[in-house]
């Protein structure tokens, strides 16, 4: 498993679903991301120890390129290398960026799929969160898709 393989798996999944990255809408994205998680598995992860999880998070941030409300979906992969006792964590993240004005009263939020009983509960949580509901009424300035090694 490496960054390129993870990125390619997501692009291939989108093509299989007849979707394009550039046309992904926020309203459809939670279902798409959860379906990708269920449909595309990686043998190299340590599934018994939360080696493949989903993360939903949002907040207002300034990472040096301006202040935005960022709504992010991340799939995190945890891989252990038994012979060397080392590990790697990869994250495939898709972030929607918004002007912060409509989000000033919304508190920062982080929710892992493992915090829920099942993926249906996780999706329900996302769709009913204040940040998601507000973002659904706004137009994103941009979106980004990237794989990082943590």
C-alpha positions as CSV (number, residue, x, y, z in Angstrom):
1,X,0.0,0.0,0.0
2,X,1.2,3.5,-0.9
3,X,-0.1,6.9,-1.7
4,X,-0.5,6.2,-5.4
5,X,-2.4,3.0,-4.9
6,X,-4.8,4.7,-2.5
7,X,-5.4,7.6,-4.8
8,X,-5.9,5.3,-7.8
9,X,-8.3,3.1,-5.9
10,X,-10.5,6.2,-5.2
11,X,-10.4,7.4,-8.8
12,X,-11.2,3.9,-10.1
13,X,-14.1,3.6,-7.7
14,X,-15.5,7.0,-8.9
15,X,-15.1,5.9,-12.5
16,X,-16.9,2.6,-11.7
17,X,-19.8,4.7,-10.2
18,X,-19.6,6.9,-13.3
19,X,-18.7,9.9,-11.2
20,X,-16.0,12.6,-11.6
21,X,-14.0,14.2,-8.8
22,X,-14.8,17.7,-10.2
23,X,-18.5,17.1,-10.0
24,X,-18.8,15.6,-6.5
25,X,-21.5,17.4,-4.5
26,X,-21.5,17.6,-0.8
27,X,-25.1,16.3,-0.6
28,X,-24.1,13.0,-2.2
29,X,-20.6,12.7,-0.7
30,X,-21.3,11.0,2.6
31,X,-23.0,8.1,0.9
32,X,-20.3,7.9,-1.8
33,X,-17.5,7.9,0.8
34,X,-19.1,5.3,3.0
35,X,-19.8,3.1,-0.1
36,X,-16.2,3.4,-1.2
37,X,-15.1,2.3,2.3
38,X,-17.4,-0.8,2.1
39,X,-16.6,-1.6,-1.5
40,X,-12.8,-1.1,-1.7
41,X,-10.7,-3.1,0.9
42,X,-7.0,-3.1,1.4
43,X,-5.3,-6.3,2.6
44,X,-2.3,-4.5,4.1
45,X,-4.3,-2.8,6.9
46,X,-4.7,-3.9,10.5
47,X,-8.5,-4.1,10.5
48,X,-8.6,-5.7,14.0
49,X,-7.0,-2.5,15.5
50,X,-9.0,0.1,13.6
51,X,-6.6,0.0,10.7
52,X,-9.3,1.2,8.2
53,X,-11.6,3.9,9.6
54,X,-13.5,6.9,8.4
55,X,-13.3,10.4,9.9
56,X,-15.7,13.3,9.5
57,X,-14.5,16.7,10.7
58,X,-15.1,20.4,10.3
59,X,-14.1,23.8,11.6
60,X,-12.8,27.2,10.7
61,X,-9.1,27.2,10.0
62,X,-6.3,29.3,8.5
63,X,-3.5,27.2,7.2
64,X,-1.7,30.1,5.6
65,X,-3.9,30.4,2.5
66,X,-6.8,32.3,4.1
67,X,-9.6,31.6,6.5
68,X,-12.1,28.9,5.5
69,X,-14.7,26.7,6.9
70,X,-13.4,23.3,6.0
71,X,-15.6,20.2,5.9
72,X,-13.5,17.1,5.6
73,X,-14.1,13.4,5.0
74,X,-11.0,11.1,5.6
75,X,-10.3,7.5,5.2
76,X,-7.4,6.5,7.4
77,X,-5.3,3.4,6.8
78,X,-3.0,2.0,9.5
79,X,-0.4,-0.5,8.4
80,X,1.9,-2.4,10.7
81,X,5.2,-3.9,9.5
82,X,5.7,-6.9,12.0
83,X,9.3,-7.6,11.1
84,X,10.5,-4.1,11.9
85,X,7.8,-3.1,14.5
86,X,7.2,0.0,12.5
87,X,3.9,1.4,11.1
88,X,2.5,3.8,8.6
89,X,-0.7,5.8,8.6
90,X,-2.1,7.0,5.3
91,X,-5.1,9.3,5.0
92,X,-7.2,9.9,1.9
93,X,-9.0,13.2,2.5
94,X,-11.6,15.1,0.6
95,X,-12.2,18.6,1.9
96,X,-14.8,21.1,0.9
97,X,-13.9,24.8,1.5
98,X,-16.4,27.6,2.3
99,X,-16.4,31.2,3.2
100,X,-16.5,31.2,7.0
101,X,-19.2,33.8,7.4
102,X,-22.2,31.4,7.6
103,X,-20.3,29.1,10.0
104,X,-19.1,31.5,12.7
105,X,-21.5,30.0,15.4
106,X,-20.6,26.4,14.6
107,X,-18.2,24.6,16.8
108,X,-15.3,22.5,15.5
109,X,-16.3,18.8,15.3
110,X,-14.4,15.5,14.9
111,X,-16.1,12.1,14.6
112,X,-14.6,8.7,13.8
113,X,-16.7,5.9,12.4
114,X,-15.4,3.7,15.2
115,X,-17.3,6.0,17.6
116,X,-20.6,4.8,16.2
117,X,-22.3,1.4,16.4
118,X,-22.3,1.0,12.6
119,X,-21.9,3.0,9.4
120,X,-25.6,3.8,9.2
121,X,-25.3,5.6,12.5
122,X,-22.1,7.4,11.3
123,X,-23.9,8.6,8.1
124,X,-26.9,9.7,10.1
125,X,-24.6,11.7,12.4
126,X,-22.9,13.4,9.4
127,X,-26.2,14.3,7.7
128,X,-27.6,15.8,10.9
129,X,-24.6,17.7,12.1
130,X,-24.9,21.4,12.2
131,X,-21.8,22.0,10.0
132,X,-23.1,19.6,7.3
133,X,-26.6,21.0,7.3
134,X,-25.2,24.6,7.0
135,X,-22.7,23.6,4.3
136,X,-25.4,22.0,2.3
137,X,-27.1,25.4,1.9
138,X,-23.9,27.1,0.8
139,X,-21.7,26.9,-2.3
140,X,-18.2,25.6,-1.7
141,X,-15.4,27.8,-2.9
142,X,-13.3,24.8,-3.8
143,X,-12.7,21.1,-2.9
144,X,-9.5,19.1,-2.6
145,X,-8.7,15.4,-2.7
146,X,-5.3,14.3,-1.3
147,X,-3.5,11.4,0.2
148,X,-1.0,12.1,3.0
149,X,1.4,10.0,5.0
150,X,1.0,10.9,8.7
